[in-house]
Amino acid sequence: MESLSRRRLTAALAARQLLLERARLSPAEAIRHLTPLQGQHPPAPFIALAARLEGFSRAALERDLDARAVVKTTIMRQTLHVADAGDYPAYAQLVRQTRLRALRKKWRLDEEKLTAELHEWLSEPRRNTEIRERVATYDGVPDDPYQPVLLARTLLPLVQLPPAGFYDDTRRQTLFVVDPRPLPDLADASALVLRRYLEAFGPAQRRDVAAWAGAAQTDFAWDRVETVSYRDDAGRVLIDLPGRPLPPESTPLPPRFLSHWDQPLLAYQDRERIMPPDLAPLQLTLSGSPTVLVDGRVAASWSLHHERGGVRIEIEPHVEIPRAAHAAIREEAERTARVCEPDAERVEIAGL
């Protein structure tokens, strides 16, 4: 079994995540390839795509959201993401399994009747307050402000209607509706999610796939997907799809500005391929601080500050950054700022 060094795994991740060379894809096509993008912070998917796509604009993603080619929804780990609409039912089916098991242990509900009635009712847009009030009327639902909403999201694939997902979305009264596509069989759903994960993050351990999805390993139909195996430096078995990119460890990896909770930072239990172990105490994956990759791994955090007529990107290095990389990092910083604030009269870069 071939062994892959940490540097080679880092290069593979950069290639799979479109961080080696920017691609010319629509936002929906990119999200299908990259897997659903974290959307807890509304601008985050825009920043993530700007790092990966040539010619990307904020308007392009908002058009795909308006056309429902991309949907914003609560999905992996019960957090907000933007997902490719065609793939969304598979993710929804897989990630709800853990919650369904917990629900069936705790509550005695007529699940079939409740699902059918809520499906019809939620074919029309509803606010969270309306969902909470409606679901709370059913016998057996706990008198709790969050549990009725969680129950509805578990039984049904609920998505948010635009302008939810837009860059400047600050509304408090988001509208929810049931996604019209039927949920696939669990085995089919898990096979699709596994293929998407390995395309975007492979090679990886089985436990990485399950933890990233917030699912149990037993929820996956592992035998439905053809895979090949490798070992990492610690001797752990990694699986991957056959014939996928594994660039040499000498591959030059350009600096990139990642978004808040960018998916590569959350895709593995052992994050050494993208996060130097010395940075673990900073807990960047919990804080969601947007990060800067240098040579394929996190080297700094960055933040955007608005000033009269312009913006300032503040870079906070966490490791020593070679001076030879400064010019490319500053160029990438300005590119990111122009996506975040296309009308800014000037961009200032500080900290490097």
DRENDO-508813 format. One record per residue (C-alpha): x, y, z; chain. Coordinates in Angstrom, 3 decimals. Each point is the difference from the previous one (the first is absolute). Last residue first. Layout:
          X          Y          Z   kette
          X          Y          Z       A
...
REM end
This chain:
          X          Y          Z   kette
      2.580     42.129      6.590       A
     -2.386      1.363      2.609       A
     -1.929      2.452     -2.134       A
     -1.492      0.047     -3.485       A
     -1.886      3.112     -1.101       A
     -2.558     -0.102     -2.788       A
     -1.333      3.139     -1.676       A
     -3.142      1.359     -1.604       A
     -2.055     -2.952      1.180       A
     -2.810     -0.859     -2.416       A
      0.762     -3.727     -0.283       A
      0.043     -0.480      3.792       A
      0.304     -3.688      0.827       A
      1.176     -0.995     -3.478       A
      2.444      2.923     -0.154       A
      1.295     -0.876      3.479       A
      0.787     -3.551     -1.105       A
      2.034      1.223     -2.986       A
      1.834      2.463      2.236       A
      0.917     -2.753      2.437       A
      1.136     -2.282     -2.832       A
      2.410      2.671     -1.222       A
      1.240      0.516      3.558       A
      0.593     -3.719      0.363       A
      1.882     -0.148     -3.314       A
      2.229      2.901      1.055       A
      0.689     -1.463      3.438       A
      1.036     -3.505     -1.110       A
      3.710      0.783     -0.481       A
      0.030      1.493      3.487       A
     -0.565     -3.476      1.393       A
     -2.888     -0.102      2.515       A
      0.910     -0.797      3.607       A
     -3.055     -1.584      1.556       A
     -3.278      1.407      1.362       A
     -0.044      3.106     -2.215       A
     -2.845      2.498      0.570       A
     -1.032      1.647     -3.283       A
     -2.247      3.081      0.158       A
     -1.877      0.750     -3.198       A
     -0.998      3.657     -0.136       A
     -2.970      1.342     -1.908       A
     -0.867      3.179     -1.878       A
     -1.968      3.211     -0.306       A
     -0.063      0.690      3.743       A
      1.318     -3.151      1.630       A
     -1.413     -3.483      0.161       A
      2.052     -2.750      1.636       A
      0.561     -3.501     -1.365       A
      1.738     -2.684      2.051       A
      2.791     -2.465     -0.633       A
      1.518     -2.989      1.755       A
      3.465     -1.341     -0.697       A
      2.112     -3.009     -1.028       A
     -2.618     -2.668     -0.684       A
      1.415     -2.612     -2.348       A
      0.336     -0.389     -3.784       A
      3.372      1.703     -0.419       A
     -1.541      3.080      1.601       A
     -3.706     -0.172      0.749       A
     -1.630      3.067      1.546       A
     -2.898     -0.385      2.428       A
     -3.488      1.283      0.742       A
     -0.689     -0.204      3.746       A
     -2.742     -2.543      0.594       A
      0.530      0.086      3.749       A
     -0.378     -3.763      0.316       A
      2.203     -1.038     -2.936       A
      2.535      2.653      0.997       A
      0.498     -1.609      3.387       A
      3.195      2.020      0.649       A
      1.329     -2.938      2.076       A
      0.178     -2.110     -3.209       A
      2.523      2.339     -1.663       A
      3.072     -2.050      0.994       A
     -1.524     -3.021     -1.774       A
      0.376      1.747     -3.392       A
     -3.458      0.083     -1.642       A
     -0.577     -1.171     -3.602       A
      1.510     -3.502     -0.155       A
      0.145     -0.082      3.790       A
     -3.781      0.012      0.382       A
     -0.451     -3.386      1.683       A
     -3.797     -0.202      0.443       A
     -0.418      1.035     -3.599       A
     -2.357      2.117     -2.146       A
     -0.394      3.008      2.283       A
      2.962      2.133     -1.125       A
     -0.558     -1.047     -3.618       A
     -3.608      1.315      0.275       A
      0.704      3.666      0.655       A
     -1.229      0.889      3.486       A
      0.100      3.726     -0.921       A
      1.566      0.433     -3.429       A
      3.388     -0.906     -1.433       A
      2.579      2.385     -1.457       A
      2.418     -1.873     -2.267       A
      3.759     -0.070     -0.353       A
      1.304     -2.081     -2.926       A
      1.081     -3.652      0.404       A
      3.110     -0.980     -1.973       A
     -0.017     -3.796     -0.579       A
      3.051     -1.639      1.658       A
     -2.250     -2.490      1.819       A
     -0.956     -1.521     -3.350       A
     -3.624      0.431     -1.079       A
     -2.527     -2.687      0.965       A
     -2.967      0.668     -2.289       A
     -2.730     -2.688     -0.128       A
      0.449     -3.261     -1.887       A
     -2.021     -2.216      2.298       A
     -2.156      1.651      2.672       A
      1.693      0.242      3.361       A
      0.460     -1.868      3.271       A
      2.577      0.605      2.718       A
      1.409     -2.652      2.329       A
      2.047      1.339      2.901       A
      3.718     -0.785      0.027       A
      1.014      3.216      1.768       A
      1.558      1.436     -3.167       A
     -3.211     -0.671     -1.926       A
     -1.085     -3.278     -1.558       A
     -1.799     -0.524     -3.291       A
     -3.155     -1.778     -1.172       A
     -2.075     -0.046     -3.197       A
     -3.754      0.450     -0.191       A
     -3.020     -1.268     -1.950       A
     -3.187      1.334      1.570       A
     -3.049     -2.136      0.893       A
      2.007     -2.100      2.488       A
      0.239      2.917      2.433       A
     -3.784      0.359      0.327       A
      0.331      2.645      2.711       A
     -2.331      0.275      3.005       A
      2.183     -2.445      1.958       A
      2.774      2.616      0.083       A
     -2.391      2.184      2.004       A
     -0.836      3.452     -1.336       A
      1.081      3.572      0.764       A
      1.152      0.353     -3.591       A
      3.544      1.000      0.966       A
      0.100     -2.634      2.734       A
     -1.127     -2.756     -2.381       A
      2.463      0.859     -2.770       A
      2.897      0.411      2.413       A
     -0.816     -3.335      1.677       A
      0.425     -1.726     -3.351       A
      3.502      1.401     -0.248       A
      0.946      2.392     -2.759       A
      1.483      0.225     -3.510       A
     -1.982      1.951     -0.942       A
     -1.481      3.425      0.747       A
     -2.170      1.204     -2.896       A
     -0.369     -3.085     -2.184       A
      0.021     -2.133      3.142       A
     -2.855      1.991      1.531       A
     -2.080     -0.010     -3.184       A
      0.395     -3.749     -0.387       A
     -0.970     -0.586      3.639       A
     -2.998      2.324     -0.326       A
     -1.223     -1.895     -3.075       A
      0.425     -3.379      1.689       A
     -1.752      1.233      3.146       A
     -3.030      1.157     -1.966       A
     -0.302     -3.213     -2.011       A
      0.187     -2.091      3.177       A
     -2.475      2.298      1.774       A
     -2.584     -0.203     -2.805       A
     -0.533      3.399     -1.563       A
     -1.965      2.908      1.480       A
     -2.575      1.362     -2.422       A
      0.656      3.403     -1.628       A
     -2.441      2.780      0.928       A
      2.123      1.578      2.764       A
     -2.318      0.954      2.859       A
     -0.207      3.740      0.560       A
      1.593      2.421      2.439       A
     -0.196      3.802      0.109       A
      2.605      1.986      1.916       A
     -1.295      2.664      2.379       A
      3.195      1.355      1.546       A
      1.362      1.489     -3.202       A
      3.698      0.841     -0.256       A
      0.702     -1.299     -3.515       A
      2.852      2.066     -1.457       A
      1.718     -2.819     -1.894       A
     -3.227     -1.745     -0.962       A
     -0.689     -3.366      1.625       A
     -3.532      0.848      1.060       A
     -1.198      2.407     -2.692       A
     -1.211     -2.551     -0.892       A
     -2.065     -2.783      1.600       A
      1.423     -2.226      2.703       A
     -0.141     -3.768     -0.367       A
     -1.817     -2.681      1.976       A
      0.582     -3.688     -0.687       A
     -2.683     -1.505      2.253       A
     -0.136     -2.269      3.072       A
      3.189      1.294      1.576       A
     -0.552      3.675     -0.795       A
     -3.531     -0.198      1.424       A
      1.265     -1.685      3.185       A
      2.762      2.579      0.420       A
     -2.604      2.778     -0.249       A
     -2.226     -1.672      2.605       A
      3.044     -0.585      2.273       A
      1.211      3.622      0.066       A
     -2.448      1.911      2.195       A
     -0.779     -2.934      2.355       A
     -3.312     -1.465      1.083       A
      0.862     -3.468     -1.251       A
     -1.964     -1.497     -2.934       A
     -2.050     -2.964      1.244       A
     -3.356      1.132     -1.315       A
      0.254      2.412     -2.932       A
     -0.683      3.712      0.615       A
      3.726      0.770      0.369       A
      0.467     -0.699     -3.709       A
     -2.206      2.937     -1.017       A
      1.425      2.557      2.454       A
      3.610     -0.821     -0.790       A
     -0.603      0.011     -3.749       A
     -1.735      3.381      0.214       A
      2.853      1.490      2.045       A
      2.532     -1.412     -2.447       A
     -1.739      1.725     -2.901       A
     -2.022     -1.835     -2.631       A
      0.006     -0.168     -3.810       A
     -2.730     -2.261     -1.441       A
      0.779     -3.659     -0.697       A
      0.552      0.037      3.735       A
     -3.642     -0.852      0.764       A
     -0.057     -2.976     -2.384       A
      3.273     -1.400      1.318       A
     -1.087      0.723      3.574       A
     -3.124     -2.155     -0.390       A
      1.866     -2.876     -1.666       A
      2.868      0.043      2.494       A
     -2.313      0.078      3.030       A
     -2.104     -2.880     -1.321       A
      3.059     -2.172     -0.735       A
      1.713      0.854      3.288       A
     -2.961     -0.727      2.245       A
      2.046      1.058      2.983       A
      1.331     -1.716      3.110       A
      3.062      2.027      0.900       A
      3.461     -0.676      1.386       A
      1.236     -3.141     -1.765       A
     -1.580      0.848     -3.349       A
      1.436      3.520      0.076       A
      3.514     -1.225      0.777       A
     -0.077     -2.415     -2.933       A
     -1.429      2.706     -2.275       A
      2.735      2.434      1.080       A
      2.722     -2.468     -0.951       A
     -1.701     -0.673     -3.350       A
     -0.500      3.643     -0.940       A
      3.478      0.358     -1.502       A
     -0.500     -2.643     -2.659       A
     -3.399      1.026     -1.360       A
      0.861      3.714     -0.100       A
      3.303     -0.652     -1.754       A
     -1.754     -2.081     -2.652       A
     -2.816      2.550     -0.397       A
      2.556      2.816     -0.510       A
      1.794     -1.504     -2.973       A
     -2.223      1.587     -2.660       A
     -0.243      3.284      1.884       A
      3.757      0.456      0.371       A
      0.419      1.026      3.600       A
      0.422      3.203      2.002       A
      0.624     -0.805      3.633       A
     -1.443      0.850      3.423       A
      0.878     -2.191      2.969       A
     -1.671     -3.110      1.420       A
      3.280     -1.981     -0.168       A
     -0.541     -0.279     -3.744       A
     -3.314      1.512     -1.203       A
     -1.877      3.177      0.759       A
     -0.907      1.506     -3.356       A
      0.924      2.438     -2.739       A
     -0.804     -1.279     -3.465       A
      1.902      0.091     -3.295       A
     -1.567     -0.504     -3.452       A
     -3.025      1.701      1.577       A
      0.017      2.652     -2.784       A
      0.300      2.739      2.623       A
      2.851     -1.867      1.693       A
      1.776     -0.470     -3.343       A
     -0.420      3.719     -0.746       A
      1.369      0.856      3.464       A
      3.054     -2.134     -0.719       A
      0.717      1.876     -3.242       A
     -0.744      3.423      1.506       A
      2.812     -0.385      2.528       A
      2.460     -0.348     -2.850       A
      2.401     -2.768     -1.025       A
      2.256      0.559     -3.023       A
      2.267     -2.931      0.808       A
     -1.351     -2.160      2.789       A
      1.693     -1.412      3.109       A
      0.778      2.833      2.399       A
     -3.080      1.927     -1.099       A
     -2.090     -3.098      0.711       A
      0.945     -0.047      3.680       A
     -0.508      3.753      0.326       A
     -3.499     -0.257     -1.462       A
     -0.835     -3.007      2.184       A
      1.099      1.974      3.117       A
     -1.933      3.245     -0.669       A
     -3.103     -1.226      1.922       A
      1.886     -1.213      3.128       A
     -1.546     -3.356      0.923       A
      0.258     -0.927     -3.686       A
      2.539     -2.814     -0.102       A
      0.294     -1.357     -3.526       A
     -1.760     -3.156     -1.167       A
      2.349     -2.393     -1.857       A
      2.963      1.336     -2.069       A
     -1.128     -1.598     -3.269       A
     -3.702      0.819      0.290       A
      0.983      3.407      1.396       A
      2.138      0.685     -3.065       A
     -2.751     -0.949     -2.427       A
     -2.495      2.211      1.865       A
      2.450      2.925      0.085       A
      0.560     -0.299     -3.771       A
      3.368     -1.403     -0.946       A
      3.217      1.426     -1.397       A
      2.502     -1.490      2.442       A
      2.732      1.594      2.098       A
      3.203     -2.013      0.149       A
      1.476     -1.579      3.111       A
     -2.829      0.985      2.327       A
     -2.648     -1.792     -2.069       A
     -0.856     -2.094      3.089       A
      1.133     -3.285     -1.563       A
      3.374      1.454     -1.041       A
      0.653      1.676      3.347       A
     -0.991     -3.194      1.840       A
      2.374     -2.075     -2.129       A
      2.859      2.432      0.690       A
     -0.619     -0.263      3.741       A
     -0.147     -3.797     -0.255       A
      3.332      0.086     -1.813       A
      1.527      2.169      2.701       A
     -1.264     -2.351      2.719       A
      1.619     -2.949     -1.754       A
     -2.022     -2.667     -1.803       A
      0.762     -3.722      0.408       A
     -0.922     -2.421     -2.783       A
     -1.474     -3.353      1.045       A
REM end
